C-alpha cells in the first residue's frame, strides 16, 4: 500500500511536460466530485485546458459520447 501511495504522490506532483493537455469533467459527477479532482489537477499541469460539462455525470464519456467526442476531436485538431 505504501508503494501505491508513493507512486500516486509522485504522479500528482507538478509535471514539466510541454504538451497540450485536455481535462474533461462533468460538474454533476457524484463519484469523483470536480472540486476533489479536476479543479486541483489543473494546477499540476502546464498547458492544460479544463472543459467542464454542466449537468453531466461520471459516465459522460459513454452517456454523452457525441458531445465529448466532438470536443476531443476539436482539441486534437487545434
FENQUIDA-V382608 format. One record per helix or strand of 3 or more residues. SS is the DSSP state (hx for helix, st for strand). FROM is the first residue (numbers start at 0). TO is the last residue. Records with the same first field share a line. If there is no record, write none. Layout:
SS = FROM-TO + FROM-TO
//
This chain:
hx = 1-10 + 33-35 + 37-40 + 59-62 + 64-76
st = 20-25 + 47-52
//
